[in-house]
Each structure stands twice: as structure tokens, then as C-alpha cells.
Amino acid sequence: MNVLRPTLLTLACLLASPGFANDLPSLGDASSAIVSPQQEYQLGRAWLALLRSQVSQLNDPQLKDYVETSVYKLVETSQVNDRRLEFILINSPQLNAFAAPGGIIGVNGGLFLNAQTEGEYASVLAHELAHLSQRHFARGVEAQQRMQVPMMAALLAGIVIAAAGAGDAGIATIAGTQAAAIQEQRRFSRQNEQEADRIGILNLEKAGYDPRSMPTMFERLMRQYRFDAKPPEFLLTHPVTESRIADTRNRAEQASPGGTEDSLRYQLIRARVQLTYEDSPGLAAKRFRAQLDENPKNDVARYGLAIAQIKGSQWNQARENLKLLLAKSPNDITYNLAQIELDMANSRLPDAQTRVERMLNLYPRNYPLNQARVDLLLKQNRPVNAEKALEGLLKSRPDDPDVWYLVAETRGLSGNIIGLHQARAEYFALVGDYSQAIQQLDFAKRRAGSNFPLSSKIDARQREMMDQEQMVKDMMR
């Protein structure tokens, strides 16, 4: 991982000094009289771009769709006011999740590995959203009148380092182990953690989940990592103690009985994530087959086995397993997407097209299905049609770098070279590489030549990117 600019890291460590550390808040909403909502939003987006440039990400459309849908479900019943959220899924098996100022929601793949039910998964995100809604970051800013936007940017630098998996090691290279340890230790005050737990439990109940999932998650994490010399980042920043578990258990038990504990969709998504971190498709297939032998009615294990078999080029075996699942739920999106993936891998493109069209008639706005249509069109060597399909996808996901990357590739295949450079520019801007973004727009302007309306449009976008780049530089002074 690239080391962040030293001045920012030094400022992040200055926040760890006793004068600041006593009030250092949890990750939360920075909206205040000192830092405006728009500044917060811009800072959050700038640091999201920086984070994207430094960490490996999970780009599975089904996983992205699930995280976004589930978080917005929680947000609807939460106290979060600014609901302009952006997401990043980090390719790491380590347990971690965060909600940063500006509405940035980060989830590690390891959250799915550790949260055994949807309720446990939701409890972690409800806690993080509570940090935002209760403005824990803003309280710390307000408590220190001298803390201006550069100080906020410095703390966000620490968030980037932690989310990238470096813990306090990155800060230590600049300011020494002692200051880093203090910053890490003080990042979340006990009071803010208790408040986030309390608000999170209320939100879980309002969103239709069983709030008892939160203490259950904490209890298991404490047992699992009790004797680890280096626990996951989430437990370093969210210490789980006996008193905290008891408090959340008491609060959760006061809720009315009922609420969702788990769902089939969560378990299917969890199986996909588990497969991501297996050493090979063969080992994954062996594990899922053992679960299926134990319980032949385990649809999650059968689905996981089918996906492992597709990745292992065992087409016939995968087809038999998916046939059983689709017989039970012929319109299930997850099962149909697996069948589409199988048909594409097995060169049965007409079958895949028929299924894609049928499912899109049922769920026209579904992101993974629309992505599957684009993939199929490219597989059919129809880049012009794929480019048109991507235009529709961009309307619903204009800030998704994965979509812009695919747009660039598709425009290149269709011969739209100006559009290729424009798409590359948007991609590079979203991952924080403004120099490359501006250069790509230079290439586009040269291609546009005497087309004055198009050149003017490209030039205007280039000026916007230059302003964004300057804003980031100003924050980093």
C-alpha cells in the first residue's frame, strides 16, 4: 500500500496528543458549525477516492447490491439525515466495517465470514450508522474550536490507513509507535461506543431485525478472539468487554419478541464470499458437499457447491444442482444468475440470453441482472449493444468505478475512442488519480478536433476535475 502524504499522517498523530485524545470521537457525521455539510461531503468523497486507490476491492455485483440494499434498509429507520451514501467493499478476510464522515460505508469481506446470520451482520452496520447519526465525529470537532478542515482531513487519513489494513503501522512510520498507539486507543470513547450500541439496537428493531443479534455477535467475537495476540481491526477500535455485552443484552431483551434473525439471501451471499477466500474451487466444493451430505435439503450448501463447480469447470454437475434449486424457486434472482453464469461459461449463449431477458422483464432495475446482460453482450461480441446497455447502468450508478472501467473497455471495443478516454477519466477521478484523469481528457480533446460542442463539453469537465484536484491538494496542506 502506498504511504499517505507525511504531513497528513503527522497531523493524524497530533490528534493523539492528550489535549485532543480525551475527546477523540468514533467515526461519525462531521456536520457542524465548524465544518459544513458540503465540506464534509467533499472530504468524504476525496478520501474514498484515496482509499480506492490503495486497497483491493470486491467487485461482485451481487455482493455490492446486497450491501447497498441492506444498508439503505437500515438507514430508512435510522437517525441518519444525509443519506447520500457511497460504498466500498474491501477484499480482506479480516473482520472490519466502518462508516466515515461524508456517508462513506466500508465493509470488509471478513464481516460476512464472521457474521453467521443476517441479524449479526446488520447489528454491526447499525452500530456504525449510529456513529454517523449521533455526530460523534462532529462532537469532537466542536469540543476543539481550533480544529479546522485540515485537522478533519488528518483524522480521515487515519481512517484510510486502518481501513486499508495497516492498523497503526502506517502512522508509526511517520510519528513513532507511542503516538500511534495513543491514537488507536482513543479513537472511540467508551461513551460513544455505548451510545452507538444503544441507538443501533433501536434501529435494528425498527428495521425489523431481532436486536438480540447484537449481543450474540459480540459474545461470539469475544470467545473467538479472546486469546489472539493481534485481534481484527474492528475489535481494536470496538473493544468487546463483559460489561458491554451485558449492557447490550439487557437493552436487547427489553425489545418485543420477534424480528428477523436470518435470511436465505444473506446465507447465499455469505456462501459467495466464503468461496472467494477458499484456496481453490475444489476445496470449496469439498466443504459444501460435506454440508450437503449432512443435510440434503441445505439449499445454501447446494448453491455454494454449484458455484464452486462452475469455477472448477464441472458444468454438468453444476447444472444438476442448479436444476434442483430452480425447480423450487424458478424466479429467484440469485439462482438464475448462477444459471446464466453457467450457460455463459459453457458457451450456451442463446440459453443465457433467453434467461436474462425473462428475468429483466420481472426485475428491470436489478443491478446484477443488468450487469449480466452487459457481460453476455460482450461474450456475444456485440460491444455496440453492450455500450448502450451500460448507458442505462450509468444512470443508476454514476459514481461506481467498476462500471466506468467496463464502459471504457466496451467503448474501446466498439471503436468509440473519444468515449473511451472520457470513461477512463471518470474512472481515474473516482480512484483518486486526477493527473491521469486530466490527461485522458486531453487525449479526448485532441480526438474531438474541430467538433466545438464536444470539445467544449470535454474542456468543462476537465476544469471540474482540476478544481477537484486542487481541493484535495488544499486539504492536504
Kinemage of the C-alpha trace (Angstrom):
@kinemage 1
@onewidth
@group {chain A} dominant
@subgroup {mainchain}
@vectorlist {calphas} color= white
{ca met a 1} P 0.000 0.000 0.000
{ca asn a 2} L 1.333 3.477 -0.818
{ca val a 3} L 2.200 5.599 2.205
{ca leu a 4} L -0.055 8.619 2.654
{ca arg a 5} L 1.408 12.093 2.487
{ca pro a 6} L 3.613 12.606 5.607
{ca thr a 7} L 2.062 15.938 6.609
{ca leu a 8} L -1.347 14.306 6.878
{ca leu a 9} L -0.020 11.417 8.894
{ca thr a 10} L 1.752 13.784 11.241
{ca leu a 11} L -1.489 15.695 11.779
{ca ala a 12} L -3.297 12.427 12.425
{ca cys a 13} L -0.776 11.645 15.130
{ca leu a 14} L -1.073 15.134 16.634
{ca leu a 15} L -4.711 14.278 17.292
{ca ala a 16} L -3.425 11.568 19.589
{ca ser a 17} L -1.827 14.063 21.981
{ca pro a 18} L -3.553 14.300 25.390
{ca gly a 19} L -5.171 17.630 24.535
{ca phe a 20} L -7.097 16.047 21.697
{ca ala a 21} L -7.282 12.389 22.643
{ca asn a 22} L -9.671 12.775 25.559
{ca asp a 23} L -12.454 13.808 23.222
{ca leu a 24} L -11.460 11.883 20.119
{ca pro a 25} L -14.733 10.508 18.780
{ca ser a 26} L -15.834 7.428 16.931
{ca leu a 27} L -16.265 7.516 13.175
{ca gly a 28} L -19.292 9.685 12.602
{ca asp a 29} L -21.024 12.599 10.956
{ca ala a 30} L -18.899 15.754 10.836
{ca ser a 31} L -21.762 18.153 10.146
{ca ser a 32} L -21.282 21.121 12.459
{ca ala a 33} L -20.946 24.863 12.554
{ca ile a 34} L -17.192 24.460 12.099
{ca val a 35} L -17.219 22.011 9.208
{ca ser a 36} L -20.127 22.498 6.831
{ca pro a 37} L -22.124 19.558 5.449
{ca gln a 38} L -20.756 20.305 1.978
{ca gln a 39} L -17.159 20.307 3.233
{ca glu a 40} L -17.847 17.033 4.988
{ca tyr a 41} L -19.326 15.555 1.828
{ca gln a 42} L -16.383 16.679 -0.314
{ca leu a 43} L -13.837 15.423 2.196
{ca gly a 44} L -15.568 12.083 2.429
{ca arg a 45} L -15.598 11.640 -1.349
{ca ala a 46} L -11.972 12.713 -1.641
{ca trp a 47} L -10.861 10.186 0.945
{ca leu a 48} L -12.996 7.478 -0.587
{ca ala a 49} L -11.097 8.023 -3.838
{ca leu a 50} L -7.826 7.795 -1.915
{ca leu a 51} L -8.920 4.606 -0.201
{ca arg a 52} L -9.997 3.078 -3.512
{ca ser a 53} L -6.529 3.737 -4.890
{ca gln a 54} L -4.848 1.872 -2.050
{ca val a 55} L -6.877 -1.244 -1.276
{ca ser a 56} L -8.021 -4.294 -3.197
{ca gln a 57} L -11.806 -4.355 -3.604
{ca leu a 58} L -14.562 -6.895 -4.124
{ca asn a 59} L -16.368 -6.126 -7.377
{ca asp a 60} L -19.034 -8.853 -7.286
{ca pro a 61} L -22.263 -7.089 -8.392
{ca gln a 62} L -24.416 -9.390 -6.233
{ca leu a 63} L -22.371 -8.634 -3.129
{ca lys a 64} L -22.384 -4.905 -3.861
{ca asp a 65} L -26.134 -4.934 -4.431
{ca tyr a 66} L -26.753 -6.812 -1.194
{ca val a 67} L -24.625 -4.479 0.933
{ca glu a 68} L -26.152 -1.355 -0.575
{ca thr a 69} L -29.720 -2.638 -0.257
{ca ser a 70} L -29.265 -3.847 3.309
{ca val a 71} L -27.609 -0.632 4.470
{ca tyr a 72} L -30.314 1.549 2.928
{ca lys a 73} L -32.891 -0.620 4.676
{ca leu a 74} L -31.220 0.254 7.983
{ca val a 75} L -30.820 3.909 7.013
{ca glu a 76} L -34.553 4.259 6.356
{ca thr a 77} L -35.317 3.658 10.036
{ca ser a 78} L -32.176 5.323 11.409
{ca gln a 79} L -31.466 8.872 12.542
{ca val a 80} L -29.038 9.466 9.673
{ca asn a 81} L -30.129 12.698 7.988
{ca asp a 82} L -27.801 12.958 4.987
{ca arg a 83} L -28.471 9.796 3.022
{ca arg a 84} L -26.065 10.402 0.151
{ca leu a 85} L -24.065 7.263 0.787
{ca glu a 86} L -21.146 5.723 -1.066
{ca phe a 87} L -19.845 2.204 -0.501
{ca ile a 88} L -16.560 0.393 -0.681
{ca leu a 89} L -16.184 -3.376 -0.290
{ca ile a 90} L -12.655 -4.227 0.750
{ca asn a 91} L -11.127 -7.509 -0.349
{ca ser a 92} L -9.899 -8.672 3.027
{ca pro a 93} L -10.871 -11.694 5.137
{ca gln a 94} L -10.268 -9.634 8.284
{ca leu a 95} L -13.319 -8.563 10.269
{ca asn a 96} L -13.979 -4.843 9.794
{ca ala a 97} L -16.651 -2.311 8.853
{ca phe a 98} L -16.798 1.458 9.188
{ca ala a 99} L -18.964 4.485 8.496
{ca ala a 100} L -16.848 7.572 7.849
{ca pro a 101} L -17.830 11.259 7.704
{ca gly a 102} L -19.467 12.156 4.422
{ca gly a 103} L -21.555 8.985 4.319
{ca ile a 104} L -18.802 6.546 3.351
{ca ile a 105} L -19.711 2.955 4.244
{ca gly a 106} L -16.906 0.407 4.194
{ca val a 107} L -17.305 -3.350 4.594
{ca asn a 108} L -14.588 -5.988 4.565
{ca gly a 109} L -15.321 -9.405 3.103
{ca gly a 110} L -14.370 -10.699 6.536
{ca leu a 111} L -17.583 -9.308 8.020
{ca phe a 112} L -19.522 -11.982 6.126
{ca leu a 113} L -17.089 -14.653 7.280
{ca asn a 114} L -17.610 -13.678 10.933
{ca ala a 115} L -21.309 -12.717 10.988
{ca gln a 116} L -23.114 -16.051 10.888
{ca thr a 117} L -26.591 -14.576 10.401
{ca glu a 118} L -28.098 -11.554 8.705
{ca gly a 119} L -29.048 -10.181 12.098
{ca glu a 120} L -25.423 -10.268 13.246
{ca tyr a 121} L -24.287 -8.600 10.030
{ca ala a 122} L -26.986 -5.924 10.391
{ca ser a 123} L -26.053 -5.311 14.023
{ca val a 124} L -22.522 -4.291 13.038
{ca leu a 125} L -23.747 -1.878 10.378
{ca ala a 126} L -26.488 -0.493 12.624
{ca his a 127} L -23.781 0.309 15.175
{ca glu a 128} L -21.660 2.070 12.539
{ca leu a 129} L -24.635 4.068 11.240
{ca ala a 130} L -25.314 5.170 14.806
{ca his a 131} L -21.879 6.790 14.916
{ca leu a 132} L -22.969 8.840 11.909
{ca ser a 133} L -26.433 9.732 13.152
{ca gln a 134} L -25.191 10.785 16.582
{ca arg a 135} L -22.497 13.004 15.062
{ca his a 136} L -19.713 11.546 17.183
{ca phe a 137} L -17.089 12.992 14.915
{ca ala a 138} L -18.771 16.401 14.952
{ca arg a 139} L -18.833 16.436 18.752
{ca gly a 140} L -15.083 16.059 18.815
{ca val a 141} L -14.695 18.875 16.306
{ca glu a 142} L -16.982 21.144 18.302
{ca ala a 143} L -15.074 20.359 21.501
{ca gln a 144} L -11.879 21.649 19.912
{ca gln a 145} L -12.554 25.100 18.428
{ca arg a 146} L -9.060 25.169 16.957
{ca met a 147} L -9.732 22.049 14.848
{ca gln a 148} L -10.425 23.141 11.287
{ca val a 149} L -10.839 21.267 7.997
{ca pro a 150} L -7.139 20.228 7.756
{ca met a 151} L -7.482 18.503 11.150
{ca met a 152} L -10.562 16.666 9.947
{ca ala a 153} L -8.648 15.590 6.843
{ca ala a 154} L -5.876 14.337 9.101
{ca leu a 155} L -8.213 12.126 11.085
{ca leu a 156} L -9.681 10.787 7.868
{ca ala a 157} L -6.128 9.852 6.863
{ca gly a 158} L -6.035 7.626 9.924
{ca ile a 159} L -9.339 6.084 8.881
{ca val a 160} L -7.913 5.280 5.447
{ca ile a 161} L -4.869 3.589 6.988
{ca ala a 162} L -6.960 1.490 9.345
{ca ala a 163} L -9.438 0.507 6.640
{ca ala a 164} L -6.587 -0.474 4.357
{ca gly a 165} L -5.483 -2.982 6.971
{ca ala a 166} L -2.315 -1.247 8.116
{ca gly a 167} L -3.600 -0.556 11.629
{ca asp a 168} L -1.287 1.866 13.381
{ca ala a 169} L 1.774 0.674 11.462
{ca gly a 170} L 1.452 3.301 8.741
{ca ile a 171} L 1.256 6.132 11.261
{ca ala a 172} L 4.165 4.725 13.227
{ca thr a 173} L 6.471 5.085 10.223
{ca ile a 174} L 5.963 8.829 10.408
{ca ala a 175} L 5.491 9.743 14.064
{ca gly a 176} L 6.556 6.775 16.148
{ca thr a 177} L 4.863 3.837 17.792
{ca gln a 178} L 3.879 5.619 21.000
{ca ala a 179} L 1.779 8.360 19.363
{ca ala a 180} L 0.159 5.819 17.059
{ca ala a 181} L -0.797 3.604 19.973
{ca ile a 182} L -2.470 6.516 21.752
{ca gln a 183} L -4.388 7.473 18.618
{ca glu a 184} L -5.555 3.902 18.164
{ca gln a 185} L -6.518 3.576 21.813
{ca arg a 186} L -8.518 6.790 21.935
{ca arg a 187} L -10.277 6.630 18.606
{ca phe a 188} L -13.509 5.519 20.175
{ca ser a 189} L -14.569 6.766 23.569
{ca arg a 190} L -16.444 4.360 25.814
{ca gln a 191} L -19.371 6.764 25.985
{ca asn a 192} L -19.687 6.963 22.215
{ca glu a 193} L -19.491 3.190 21.891
{ca gln a 194} L -22.289 2.734 24.421
{ca glu a 195} L -24.421 5.302 22.638
{ca ala a 196} L -23.801 3.671 19.245
{ca asp a 197} L -24.807 0.308 20.729
{ca arg a 198} L -27.997 1.771 22.200
{ca ile a 199} L -29.022 3.601 19.028
{ca gly a 200} L -28.013 0.613 16.920
{ca ile a 201} L -30.256 -1.721 18.914
{ca leu a 202} L -33.211 0.645 18.468
{ca asn a 203} L -32.509 0.836 14.745
{ca leu a 204} L -32.313 -2.937 14.425
{ca glu a 205} L -35.749 -3.298 15.975
{ca lys a 206} L -37.264 -0.553 13.785
{ca ala a 207} L -35.765 -2.146 10.671
{ca gly a 208} L -37.421 -5.457 11.514
{ca tyr a 209} L -34.406 -7.342 12.879
{ca asp a 210} L -34.107 -9.140 16.186
{ca pro a 211} L -31.941 -6.755 18.289
{ca arg a 212} L -30.671 -9.745 20.288
{ca ser a 213} L -28.393 -10.368 17.321
{ca met a 214} L -26.054 -7.616 18.540
{ca pro a 215} L -25.076 -9.153 21.915
{ca thr a 216} L -24.981 -12.573 20.260
{ca met a 217} L -22.442 -11.263 17.748
{ca phe a 218} L -20.372 -9.626 20.484
{ca glu a 219} L -20.386 -12.760 22.631
{ca arg a 220} L -19.123 -14.965 19.851
{ca leu a 221} L -16.451 -12.497 18.777
{ca met a 222} L -15.156 -12.283 22.324
{ca arg a 223} L -14.943 -16.078 22.571
{ca gln a 224} L -13.357 -16.364 19.136
{ca tyr a 225} L -10.651 -13.736 19.583
{ca arg a 226} L -10.197 -13.724 23.361
{ca phe a 227} L -6.647 -15.080 23.230
{ca asp a 228} L -5.493 -13.602 19.920
{ca ala a 229} L -2.343 -11.507 20.235
{ca lys a 230} L -3.477 -9.391 17.285
{ca pro a 231} L -7.281 -9.272 17.031
{ca pro a 232} L -9.069 -7.865 13.943
{ca glu a 233} L -9.133 -4.125 13.342
{ca phe a 234} L -12.817 -3.982 14.255
{ca leu a 235} L -12.107 -5.285 17.753
{ca leu a 236} L -9.192 -2.890 18.219
{ca thr a 237} L -11.484 0.064 17.536
{ca his a 238} L -14.597 -1.517 19.108
{ca pro a 239} L -13.366 -3.354 22.216
{ca val a 240} L -15.784 -6.072 23.333
{ca thr a 241} L -15.967 -6.400 27.101
{ca glu a 242} L -18.148 -8.351 29.507
{ca ser a 243} L -19.852 -5.157 30.633
{ca arg a 244} L -20.553 -4.087 27.065
{ca ile a 245} L -22.059 -7.461 26.236
{ca ala a 246} L -24.192 -7.379 29.383
{ca asp a 247} L -25.396 -3.859 28.592
{ca thr a 248} L -26.391 -4.708 25.014
{ca arg a 249} L -28.003 -7.950 26.165
{ca asn a 250} L -30.112 -6.110 28.758
{ca arg a 251} L -31.211 -3.484 26.242
{ca ala a 252} L -31.994 -6.055 23.562
{ca glu a 253} L -34.085 -8.176 25.924
{ca gln a 254} L -36.360 -5.188 26.541
{ca ala a 255} L -37.428 -5.263 22.880
{ca ser a 256} L -40.559 -7.066 21.772
{ca pro a 257} L -40.051 -10.717 20.770
{ca gly a 258} L -39.673 -11.456 17.099
{ca gly a 259} L -37.800 -9.817 14.300
{ca thr a 260} L -35.673 -11.273 11.526
{ca glu a 261} L -32.673 -13.272 12.671
{ca asp a 262} L -31.531 -14.578 9.311
{ca ser a 263} L -32.474 -14.888 5.643
{ca leu a 264} L -31.766 -17.218 2.769
{ca arg a 265} L -30.421 -14.361 0.667
{ca tyr a 266} L -27.829 -13.443 3.275
{ca gln a 267} L -26.639 -17.020 3.508
{ca leu a 268} L -26.376 -17.270 -0.276
{ca ile a 269} L -24.304 -14.091 -0.397
{ca arg a 270} L -22.212 -15.377 2.503
{ca ala a 271} L -21.530 -18.570 0.543
{ca arg a 272} L -20.234 -16.467 -2.354
{ca val a 273} L -17.882 -14.592 -0.029
{ca gln a 274} L -16.688 -17.823 1.584
{ca leu a 275} L -15.861 -19.165 -1.856
{ca thr a 276} L -13.805 -16.030 -2.564
{ca tyr a 277} L -11.462 -16.839 0.303
{ca glu a 278} L -11.117 -20.578 -0.291
{ca asp a 279} L -7.728 -21.705 -1.589
{ca ser a 280} L -9.319 -23.373 -4.625
{ca pro a 281} L -12.749 -24.213 -6.094
{ca gly a 282} L -12.025 -27.865 -5.352
{ca leu a 283} L -11.599 -27.257 -1.628
{ca ala a 284} L -14.746 -25.132 -1.582
{ca ala a 285} L -16.685 -27.857 -3.388
{ca lys a 286} L -15.469 -30.417 -0.872
{ca arg a 287} L -16.653 -28.279 2.046
{ca phe a 288} L -20.069 -27.527 0.540
{ca arg a 289} L -20.511 -31.181 -0.473
{ca ala a 290} L -19.859 -32.275 3.109
{ca gln a 291} L -22.558 -29.879 4.325
{ca leu a 292} L -24.943 -31.207 1.715
{ca asp a 293} L -24.222 -34.812 2.685
{ca glu a 294} L -25.087 -33.888 6.256
{ca asn a 295} L -28.324 -32.199 5.185
{ca pro a 296} L -29.547 -32.865 1.605
{ca lys a 297} L -32.136 -30.079 1.989
{ca asn a 298} L -29.468 -27.435 2.612
{ca asp a 299} L -30.071 -25.118 -0.352
{ca val a 300} L -27.233 -22.802 0.643
{ca ala a 301} L -24.723 -25.650 0.534
{ca arg a 302} L -26.136 -26.797 -2.820
{ca tyr a 303} L -25.810 -23.277 -4.212
{ca gly a 304} L -22.258 -22.935 -2.907
{ca leu a 305} L -21.391 -26.302 -4.415
{ca ala a 306} L -22.857 -25.265 -7.782
{ca ile a 307} L -20.842 -22.029 -7.839
{ca ala a 308} L -17.663 -23.923 -6.892
{ca gln a 309} L -18.372 -26.419 -9.684
{ca ile a 310} L -18.827 -23.611 -12.216
{ca lys a 311} L -15.468 -22.147 -11.195
{ca gly a 312} L -13.965 -25.614 -11.449
{ca ser a 313} L -15.444 -26.164 -14.966
{ca gln a 314} L -17.637 -29.022 -13.771
{ca trp a 315} L -20.516 -27.932 -15.975
{ca asn a 316} L -22.756 -30.994 -15.793
{ca gln a 317} L -22.568 -31.337 -12.020
{ca ala a 318} L -23.296 -27.619 -11.551
{ca arg a 319} L -26.259 -27.854 -13.927
{ca glu a 320} L -27.804 -30.701 -11.918
{ca asn a 321} L -27.530 -28.801 -8.651
{ca leu a 322} L -28.941 -25.592 -10.118
{ca lys a 323} L -31.788 -27.553 -11.690
{ca leu a 324} L -32.908 -28.671 -8.230
{ca leu a 325} L -32.710 -25.138 -6.846
{ca leu a 326} L -34.562 -23.553 -9.771
{ca ala a 327} L -37.293 -26.181 -9.520
{ca lys a 328} L -38.015 -24.850 -6.004
{ca ser a 329} L -37.650 -21.148 -6.847
{ca pro a 330} L -37.828 -20.554 -10.613
{ca asn a 331} L -37.764 -16.748 -10.306
{ca asp a 332} L -35.064 -16.421 -7.665
{ca ile a 333} L -32.530 -13.872 -8.925
{ca thr a 334} L -29.509 -15.497 -7.260
{ca tyr a 335} L -30.188 -18.951 -8.699
{ca asn a 336} L -30.945 -17.566 -12.151
{ca leu a 337} L -27.764 -15.510 -12.172
{ca ala a 338} L -25.837 -18.677 -11.355
{ca gln a 339} L -27.517 -20.448 -14.280
{ca ile a 340} L -26.693 -17.513 -16.568
{ca glu a 341} L -23.066 -17.663 -15.421
{ca leu a 342} L -23.001 -21.401 -16.120
{ca asp a 343} L -24.529 -21.045 -19.582
{ca met a 344} L -22.070 -18.309 -20.496
{ca ala a 345} L -19.104 -20.329 -19.232
{ca asn a 346} L -20.367 -23.408 -21.091
{ca ser a 347} L -20.929 -21.408 -24.333
{ca arg a 348} L -24.708 -21.847 -24.243
{ca leu a 349} L -25.260 -18.210 -25.093
{ca pro a 350} L -28.808 -18.449 -26.524
{ca asp a 351} L -29.966 -20.100 -23.290
{ca ala a 352} L -28.278 -17.372 -21.280
{ca gln a 353} L -29.907 -14.665 -23.390
{ca thr a 354} L -33.381 -16.162 -23.011
{ca arg a 355} L -32.939 -16.295 -19.235
{ca val a 356} L -31.538 -12.765 -18.988
{ca glu a 357} L -34.453 -11.350 -20.958
{ca arg a 358} L -37.037 -13.228 -18.889
{ca met a 359} L -35.512 -12.120 -15.592
{ca leu a 360} L -35.162 -8.500 -16.696
{ca asn a 361} L -38.858 -8.471 -17.560
{ca leu a 362} L -39.507 -9.447 -13.937
{ca tyr a 363} L -36.823 -7.227 -12.351
{ca pro a 364} L -35.912 -4.499 -14.872
{ca arg a 365} L -33.903 -2.343 -12.441
{ca asn a 366} L -31.894 -5.070 -10.781
{ca tyr a 367} L -28.208 -4.144 -10.919
{ca pro a 368} L -26.676 -7.668 -11.069
{ca leu a 369} L -29.117 -8.702 -13.816
{ca asn a 370} L -28.300 -5.617 -15.886
{ca gln a 371} L -24.616 -6.298 -15.361
{ca ala a 372} L -25.166 -9.887 -16.537
{ca arg a 373} L -26.801 -8.554 -19.706
{ca val a 374} L -23.716 -6.442 -20.434
{ca asp a 375} L -21.402 -9.391 -19.791
{ca leu a 376} L -23.474 -11.535 -22.138
{ca leu a 377} L -23.445 -8.923 -24.903
{ca leu a 378} L -19.665 -8.719 -24.676
{ca lys a 379} L -19.450 -12.508 -24.735
{ca gln a 380} L -21.575 -12.406 -27.915
{ca asn a 381} L -19.127 -9.894 -29.415
{ca arg a 382} L -21.756 -7.135 -29.505
{ca pro a 383} L -19.858 -4.194 -27.963
{ca val a 384} L -22.117 -1.527 -29.501
{ca asn a 385} L -25.169 -3.076 -27.833
{ca ala a 386} L -23.192 -3.507 -24.610
{ca glu a 387} L -22.257 0.176 -24.692
{ca lys a 388} L -25.933 1.142 -24.947
{ca ala a 389} L -26.801 -1.171 -22.062
{ca leu a 390} L -24.053 0.398 -19.959
{ca glu a 391} L -25.502 3.863 -20.554
{ca gly a 392} L -28.579 2.715 -18.667
{ca leu a 393} L -26.444 1.264 -15.895
{ca leu a 394} L -24.540 4.536 -15.536
{ca lys a 395} L -27.774 6.401 -14.832
{ca ser a 396} L -28.298 4.389 -11.665
{ca arg a 397} L -24.593 4.007 -10.739
{ca pro a 398} L -22.819 7.193 -11.909
{ca asp a 399} L -20.146 7.005 -9.182
{ca asp a 400} L -19.236 3.333 -9.476
{ca pro a 401} L -15.626 2.977 -10.710
{ca asp a 402} L -16.235 -0.661 -11.692
{ca val a 403} L -18.958 0.436 -14.105
{ca trp a 404} L -16.813 3.217 -15.583
{ca tyr a 405} L -13.924 0.784 -16.068
{ca leu a 406} L -16.192 -1.532 -18.036
{ca val a 407} L -17.601 1.421 -20.005
{ca ala a 408} L -14.064 2.344 -21.066
{ca glu a 409} L -13.288 -1.194 -22.161
{ca thr a 410} L -16.561 -1.502 -24.057
{ca arg a 411} L -16.202 1.836 -25.832
{ca gly a 412} L -12.733 0.769 -26.924
{ca leu a 413} L -14.119 -2.437 -28.413
{ca ser a 414} L -16.871 -0.548 -30.237
{ca gly a 415} L -14.416 1.966 -31.702
{ca asn a 416} L -15.626 4.934 -29.642
{ca ile a 417} L -12.135 6.228 -28.827
{ca ile a 418} L -13.209 9.658 -27.570
{ca gly a 419} L -15.727 7.974 -25.280
{ca leu a 420} L -13.015 5.558 -24.171
{ca his a 421} L -10.827 8.422 -22.938
{ca gln a 422} L -13.795 10.143 -21.276
{ca ala a 423} L -14.713 6.961 -19.415
{ca arg a 424} L -11.129 6.384 -18.350
{ca ala a 425} L -11.061 9.934 -16.993
{ca glu a 426} L -14.137 9.293 -14.857
{ca tyr a 427} L -12.650 6.033 -13.605
{ca phe a 428} L -9.326 7.625 -12.641
{ca ala a 429} L -11.090 10.516 -10.886
{ca leu a 430} L -13.145 8.071 -8.803
{ca val a 431} L -9.988 6.262 -7.699
{ca gly a 432} L -8.170 9.479 -6.835
{ca asp a 433} L -5.735 9.697 -9.774
{ca tyr a 434} L -6.593 13.175 -11.057
{ca ser a 435} L -3.409 13.533 -13.116
{ca gln a 436} L -4.359 10.509 -15.197
{ca ala a 437} L -7.972 11.691 -15.388
{ca ile a 438} L -6.990 15.116 -16.710
{ca gln a 439} L -4.557 13.546 -19.162
{ca gln a 440} L -7.266 11.247 -20.530
{ca leu a 441} L -9.462 14.278 -21.198
{ca asp a 442} L -6.534 15.883 -23.063
{ca phe a 443} L -6.473 12.816 -25.299
{ca ala a 444} L -10.231 13.112 -25.806
{ca lys a 445} L -9.987 16.813 -26.770
{ca arg a 446} L -7.316 16.074 -29.350
{ca arg a 447} L -9.569 13.424 -30.880
{ca ala a 448} L -12.553 15.780 -30.842
{ca gly a 449} L -10.614 18.229 -33.035
{ca ser a 450} L -12.947 20.702 -34.759
{ca asn a 451} L -16.073 19.361 -33.058
{ca phe a 452} L -16.528 22.512 -30.998
{ca pro a 453} L -19.575 21.447 -28.905
{ca leu a 454} L -17.879 18.193 -27.883
{ca ser a 455} L -14.534 19.898 -27.215
{ca ser a 456} L -16.279 22.486 -25.028
{ca lys a 457} L -18.029 19.765 -23.065
{ca ile a 458} L -14.777 17.881 -22.500
{ca asp a 459} L -12.978 21.105 -21.551
{ca ala a 460} L -15.651 21.960 -18.971
{ca arg a 461} L -15.353 18.523 -17.388
{ca gln a 462} L -11.584 18.869 -17.328
{ca arg a 463} L -11.836 22.169 -15.442
{ca glu a 464} L -14.153 20.491 -12.916
{ca met a 465} L -11.578 17.757 -12.346
{ca met a 466} L -8.816 20.334 -11.965
{ca asp a 467} L -10.882 22.082 -9.306
{ca gln a 468} L -11.416 18.753 -7.532
{ca glu a 469} L -7.689 18.046 -7.659
{ca gln a 470} L -6.910 21.488 -6.228
{ca met a 471} L -9.443 20.990 -3.445
{ca val a 472} L -7.732 17.749 -2.441
{ca lys a 473} L -4.302 19.452 -2.518
{ca asp a 474} L -5.623 22.283 -0.332
{ca met a 475} L -6.936 19.766 2.188
{ca met a 476} L -3.549 18.073 2.289
{ca arg a 477} L -1.541 21.210 3.121
